[in-house]
Amino acid sequence: MNKEQLGELIIASEETMYRVAKSLLYNDADCADAIQEAIVKAFSKLHTLKEDAYAKTWLIKIVMNECYAIMRKEKRIISLDDYQMEEQAAKLSEEGKTPLFFSEDGKMLGMIAVADVIKEDSPRAVKELQNMGIRVVMLTGDNERTARAIGAQAGVDEVIAGVLPDGKEAVISRLKEKGKVAMVGDGINDAPALTSADVGIAIGAGTDIAIDAADVVLMKSRLSDVPAAIRLSRATLRNIHENLFWAFIYNIIGIPLAAGVWIPLFGWKLNPMFGAAAMSLSSFCVVTNALRLNLFRMHDASKDKRIKNEIPKEDLNMTTEQGMVKTMTIEGMMCGHCEARVKKTLEAIEGVASAEVSHEKGTAVVTLTAPVSDDVLKTAVEAQDYTVKGIQ
């Protein structure tokens, strides 16, 4: 596209540019300034336009960037540094709280910190699972700083933060490559991961979708019931093995005796009355042994044993960067072409498995297979003339 064609495009897009500027700035004078600056920059950056078909989108993006520049200049976009709250917000995040900022007409009104308080039995439940040789990983969509604070309180082995619903499922799938995985969740967002896990455990007070997706439901909604359920399942499996063992021994002896195999060798005979009694006795023994489970103390952790063939901790190390999923907030994407451009840029980075980009949400969900720093991701996207507002 040459300058004459760009001029014609600007005239044809005049109404669209004004409408976009008005939606951000409201003031007509500011809108005029933003559009004027955008036109100047459009001519100076004409060489960056690679495809004429997307020229209008490229032009509108420049207009939006100029609007944001005016908003920052007039402090309509609030800077934490201006209000000296960044340090306070960081401190609250480290305590496991999520800071929420409130403003009116560009002026900071205040900050409120909210937090999910962990249940009293959660640290004990995590410790009991660890004593069984089970590695505990916390998956959450919260920011990493807050998540690590909560994880430290609970005593989990690892925290993977900033994970979206499909990201949780991806984490579970990767963990399953190392061994058996049980997933505990209560929300709609947990349903895909609950389905993907070897054993899905839902909290009774959770959503119906999570309950339907799970294999086990904890009716009392206590995390301490998770190790209790594992103890009960182990005791049940042990009971089944005992019953199978004695049934096998009984049949090895009883079937040849009933068939008369031992008569020529030892002269042993089986009276039909004794055979009927022995059959009833075997059933009685199996049922009685199974009924012992009613006396099982599932909340007693004193007899816990670590699992055999425990996977070394280093083999299961899945840091957030290695892990998993990062969510980028990107400003300036206007259409499907922008999505494709950002997706192609991110997936070209070594260590990025995939990128799901949405211009409507203004996000890019990046799945990593190797450590990739936030700076690398940000630099790559901003090289395409988009603005990265944050990475979680």
C-alpha distance (Angstrom), angle and dihedral (degrees) to the residues before:
residue distance angle dihedral
M1 . . .
N2 3.79 . .
K3 3.81 128.9 .
E4 3.80 94.0 -96.3
Q5 3.80 91.1 55.0
L6 3.81 90.0 46.5
G7 3.81 89.5 53.0
E8 3.79 90.6 52.5
L9 3.83 89.9 48.6
I10 3.81 91.3 51.6
I11 3.80 91.7 52.0
A12 3.81 91.5 47.8
S13 3.82 92.0 47.3
E14 3.79 96.8 44.6
E15 3.80 94.5 108.6
T16 3.81 93.1 46.1
M17 3.81 92.5 49.8
Y18 3.79 91.4 50.4
R19 3.80 92.4 48.4
V20 3.82 91.7 51.1
A21 3.81 92.6 46.7
K22 3.81 92.1 46.6
S23 3.82 91.5 53.2
L24 3.80 89.2 58.4
L25 3.80 106.5 31.6
Y26 3.84 105.5 26.0
N27 3.85 91.5 -164.8
D28 3.83 113.4 99.8
A29 3.80 93.6 -146.1
D30 3.80 91.3 53.1
C31 3.78 90.3 46.9
A32 3.80 90.8 53.5
D33 3.82 91.3 49.0
A34 3.80 92.0 49.3
I35 3.79 93.6 48.9
Q36 3.82 92.1 46.3
E37 3.81 91.9 51.3
A38 3.80 90.2 45.1
I39 3.82 91.6 53.9
V40 3.80 91.5 50.8
K41 3.80 91.6 49.3
A42 3.80 91.9 45.0
F43 3.80 91.0 60.1
S44 3.80 91.8 44.7
K45 3.81 92.6 48.2
L46 3.78 97.1 41.0
H47 3.80 90.0 115.7
T48 3.84 89.9 64.3
L49 3.81 91.8 63.4
K50 3.79 104.4 99.1
E51 3.79 101.3 177.4
D52 3.80 125.1 35.6
A53 3.80 91.0 -152.5
Y54 3.81 90.1 70.3
A55 3.79 97.2 41.8
K56 3.81 95.0 113.2
T57 3.83 92.1 52.5
W58 3.79 89.6 47.9
L59 3.82 90.4 51.2
I60 3.82 94.2 48.6
K61 3.80 90.2 50.1
I62 3.81 89.8 56.0
V63 3.80 89.7 50.7
M64 3.81 91.0 51.4
N65 3.80 92.2 49.2
E66 3.80 90.1 52.9
C67 3.80 90.1 49.9
Y68 3.78 90.3 52.6
A69 3.80 90.0 48.6
I70 3.82 90.4 55.8
M71 3.80 91.0 46.8
R72 3.80 91.3 52.4
K73 3.78 91.4 46.3
E74 3.80 92.2 52.6
K75 3.82 91.3 41.2
R76 3.78 93.4 -117.2
I77 3.78 85.2 132.4
I78 3.76 102.5 61.7
S79 3.78 118.8 -128.0
L80 3.76 116.2 -153.5
D81 3.79 89.9 -147.0
D82 3.78 89.6 62.6
Y83 3.77 91.1 59.1
Q84 3.81 96.6 36.2
M85 3.78 91.1 -127.1
E86 3.77 100.7 122.1
E87 3.78 93.3 87.4
Q88 3.79 91.9 47.1
A89 3.81 91.6 48.0
A90 3.81 90.8 50.4
K91 3.80 90.8 50.7
L92 3.80 91.5 51.5
S93 3.81 91.0 48.2
E94 3.79 90.4 53.0
E95 3.80 87.7 55.0
G96 3.78 89.8 57.0
K97 3.80 95.9 -100.2
T98 3.79 128.3 127.6
P99 3.84 113.3 -135.9
L100 3.81 117.7 -140.1
F101 3.82 118.8 -164.0
F102 3.79 124.5 -150.6
S103 3.79 126.7 -162.7
E104 3.78 140.6 168.1
D105 3.79 125.5 -158.4
G106 3.78 91.1 -11.5
K107 3.81 94.3 -51.7
M108 3.77 122.5 116.9
L109 3.80 111.3 -119.6
G110 3.77 98.5 -179.2
M111 3.75 148.9 -72.2
I112 3.79 131.1 -95.0
A113 3.79 122.6 -165.8
V114 3.79 119.9 -150.7
A115 3.78 127.2 -172.1
D116 3.78 142.4 -177.4
V117 3.78 106.5 -124.6
I118 3.79 111.8 -143.2
K119 3.78 116.5 -127.1
E120 3.79 118.6 -102.8
D121 3.79 94.0 -115.0
S122 3.81 95.7 48.5
P123 3.86 98.6 88.7
R124 3.81 90.2 47.3
A125 3.81 91.6 48.7
V126 3.82 91.3 50.2
K127 3.80 90.8 49.1
E128 3.81 91.9 50.3
L129 3.81 90.8 51.0
Q130 3.79 90.4 50.6
N131 3.82 90.5 50.1
M132 3.80 87.3 56.2
G133 3.79 89.0 57.2
I134 3.80 93.2 -104.9
R135 3.79 117.4 139.8
V136 3.81 112.8 -136.2
V137 3.82 119.0 -146.6
M138 3.81 122.5 -178.5
L139 3.81 116.3 -145.9
T140 3.78 117.3 -166.7
G141 3.77 141.4 158.3
D142 3.82 91.1 -140.1
N143 3.81 122.3 106.4
E144 3.79 116.2 -79.6
R145 3.80 98.3 -113.1
T146 3.80 93.9 53.3
A147 3.79 92.5 41.6
R148 3.80 92.7 52.8
A149 3.79 90.6 51.1
I150 3.81 91.2 53.3
G151 3.79 90.9 43.1
A152 3.80 90.8 53.6
Q153 3.80 90.6 52.2
A154 3.80 91.4 50.2
G155 3.81 93.3 43.4
V156 3.81 97.1 -129.0
D157 3.80 121.3 167.3
E158 3.78 96.1 -126.2
V159 3.80 140.8 7.0
I160 3.80 124.4 -149.0
A161 3.80 109.7 -173.0
G162 3.80 137.0 -176.1
V163 3.80 91.6 38.4
L164 3.81 120.8 155.8
P165 3.85 121.9 -151.0
D166 3.80 94.1 -92.5
G167 3.79 87.7 44.3
K168 3.79 90.9 58.5
E169 3.76 90.0 53.5
A170 3.81 90.0 50.2
V171 3.82 91.0 52.1
I172 3.81 91.2 50.1
S173 3.81 90.8 49.6
R174 3.81 91.1 52.4
L175 3.80 92.6 47.3
K176 3.80 90.0 51.2
E177 3.79 88.2 62.8
K178 3.82 87.0 66.0
G179 3.81 99.6 43.8
K180 3.79 146.3 -59.2
V181 3.80 115.3 -24.2
A182 3.80 131.0 -158.6
M183 3.80 117.7 -167.2
V184 3.82 123.3 -157.8
G185 3.81 117.9 -163.0
D186 3.78 144.1 140.9
G187 3.81 108.4 -167.1
I188 3.78 138.6 82.1
N189 3.80 88.6 -110.3
D190 3.81 90.1 58.4
A191 3.81 95.1 56.7
P192 3.85 97.4 89.5
A193 3.81 91.4 49.6
L194 3.82 92.0 45.7
T195 3.79 89.2 54.4
S196 3.80 93.2 46.1
A197 3.83 95.8 49.9
D198 3.80 122.5 89.8
V199 3.81 87.2 -119.6
G200 3.79 122.4 18.8
I201 3.80 115.9 -157.8
A202 3.81 118.8 -168.6
I203 3.79 128.5 -165.7
G204 3.81 111.4 -118.9
A205 3.80 92.3 -130.6
G206 3.82 91.0 52.3
T207 3.79 130.1 101.3
D208 3.80 122.9 -64.1
I209 3.80 91.1 -117.9
A210 3.81 91.7 56.4
I211 3.80 91.2 47.1
D212 3.81 91.6 50.2
A213 3.81 91.4 49.0
A214 3.81 94.6 49.9
D215 3.80 130.4 86.3
V216 3.82 94.2 -150.4
V217 3.82 129.1 34.4
L218 3.81 121.7 -158.5
M219 3.79 101.7 -144.6
K220 3.82 95.9 -167.1
S221 3.82 92.2 50.2
R222 3.81 92.7 -131.8
L223 3.78 121.2 139.7
S224 3.82 89.2 -146.2
D225 3.81 86.6 69.8
V226 3.82 89.4 68.8
P227 3.85 95.5 71.7
A228 3.82 87.3 37.7
A229 3.82 90.4 56.0
I230 3.80 90.2 48.8
R231 3.83 91.1 51.0
L232 3.79 90.8 49.5
S233 3.81 91.9 48.4
R234 3.80 90.7 50.4
A235 3.81 91.6 48.7
T236 3.80 90.6 48.4
L237 3.79 92.6 50.5
R238 3.81 90.4 47.3
N239 3.81 89.4 50.7
I240 3.80 91.0 51.4
H241 3.81 90.8 51.3
E242 3.81 90.8 50.5
N243 3.81 92.2 50.7
L244 3.80 91.9 47.6
F245 3.81 91.3 48.9
W246 3.82 95.1 52.4
A247 3.80 92.0 41.4
F248 3.79 88.3 53.9
I249 3.83 92.4 50.9
Y250 3.81 91.4 45.5
N251 3.79 92.8 51.8
I252 3.80 93.7 45.6
I253 3.81 88.9 58.0
G254 3.81 102.0 29.6
I255 3.82 103.4 45.7
P256 3.85 96.3 54.4
L257 3.82 88.9 43.7
A258 3.81 92.3 52.3
A259 3.81 90.4 46.1
G260 3.81 91.9 53.2
V261 3.82 94.8 -117.0
W262 3.81 91.8 137.7
I263 3.85 96.5 50.8
P264 3.85 96.5 85.9
L265 3.81 92.0 42.9
F266 3.78 105.5 39.6
G267 3.79 104.7 -0.9
W268 3.81 91.1 -116.2
K269 3.79 115.2 161.0
L270 3.78 130.9 -177.4
N271 3.76 119.1 -139.8
P272 3.84 109.1 -140.1
M273 3.81 89.6 -128.1
F274 3.80 90.7 56.4
G275 3.82 89.3 46.0
A276 3.80 91.7 54.9
A277 3.81 90.4 46.2
A278 3.82 91.7 48.9
M279 3.80 91.2 50.4
S280 3.80 91.7 51.7
L281 3.80 90.8 45.0
S282 3.80 92.1 53.5
S283 3.80 91.4 52.7
F284 3.79 89.8 46.6
C285 3.81 91.6 52.6
V286 3.82 93.1 48.6
V287 3.82 93.4 49.5
T288 3.82 92.9 43.9
N289 3.80 91.3 50.9
A290 3.82 90.1 50.4
L291 3.81 91.3 49.0
R292 3.79 89.0 60.4
L293 3.81 86.0 79.1
N294 3.81 87.9 74.0
L295 3.81 87.0 68.3
F296 3.80 93.6 47.9
R297 3.82 113.8 120.8
M298 3.77 100.9 -141.5
H299 3.82 95.2 179.4
D300 3.81 93.4 54.1
A301 3.81 107.5 105.4
S302 3.82 96.2 179.8
K303 3.81 94.1 95.6
D304 3.80 98.4 43.1
K305 3.78 115.3 138.3
R306 3.76 127.4 -161.5
I307 3.78 116.8 -112.2
K308 3.78 118.6 -99.2
N309 3.81 119.2 -109.5
E310 3.78 91.3 21.4
I311 3.80 111.7 -164.4
P312 3.84 112.7 -117.8
K313 3.79 114.1 -106.4
E314 3.79 93.2 -121.8
D315 3.81 90.9 57.4
L316 3.78 90.6 58.8
N317 3.78 96.7 42.9
M318 3.79 105.8 130.9
T319 3.76 111.5 168.1
T320 3.77 120.3 -169.4
E321 3.78 92.1 -103.6
Q322 3.79 93.3 47.2
G323 3.64 87.7 43.6
M324 2.35 133.9 49.0
V325 3.69 161.1 -34.4
K326 3.79 129.7 -4.0
T327 3.78 123.5 -170.3
M328 3.79 116.1 -147.0
T329 3.80 122.4 -162.4
I330 3.80 106.8 -146.0
E331 3.78 128.0 -172.7
G332 3.79 124.8 -155.8
M333 3.82 103.3 39.0
M334 3.79 109.7 133.4
C335 3.80 108.6 167.7
G336 3.78 148.4 1.9
H337 3.79 90.7 -74.7
C338 3.80 89.9 59.8
E339 3.79 89.4 50.4
A340 3.79 91.9 51.7
R341 3.79 91.7 47.1
V342 3.80 94.2 51.4
K343 3.81 91.7 43.1
K344 3.80 92.1 51.9
T345 3.81 91.4 47.4
L346 3.80 94.5 50.3
E347 3.79 96.0 43.6
A348 3.79 89.5 52.3
I349 3.83 89.2 65.3
E350 3.79 114.6 97.6
G351 3.79 110.2 -111.3
V352 3.81 95.6 29.3
A353 3.79 112.2 114.8
S354 3.79 97.8 -177.4
A355 3.79 143.5 -19.4
E356 3.79 126.6 -147.9
V357 3.80 108.5 -160.3
S358 3.81 128.8 -170.7
H359 3.80 122.8 -176.6
E360 3.82 89.8 -169.6
K361 3.80 93.1 58.7
G362 3.80 93.6 31.6
T363 3.81 91.8 -130.9
A364 3.78 141.3 118.6
V365 3.80 118.7 -157.9
V366 3.80 106.8 -154.1
T367 3.81 121.3 -164.0
L368 3.80 113.3 -156.9
T369 3.79 132.0 -156.7
A370 3.82 95.7 -177.7
P371 3.81 136.4 22.6
V372 3.81 111.6 -68.5
S373 3.80 119.9 172.7
D374 3.79 122.9 -131.3
D375 3.80 90.2 -119.6
V376 3.81 92.1 60.1
L377 3.79 92.3 51.1
K378 3.80 92.9 45.1
T379 3.80 94.5 47.5
A380 3.80 92.4 49.9
V381 3.80 93.7 51.8
E382 3.79 96.0 42.6
A383 3.80 89.5 51.1
Q384 3.81 84.7 68.1
D385 3.84 90.5 57.6
Y386 3.81 96.2 -101.1
T387 3.80 124.8 123.7
V388 3.80 121.2 -125.4
K389 3.80 108.9 -149.0
G390 3.78 97.8 -179.0
I391 3.80 147.4 -20.8
Q392 3.78 125.3 -142.8
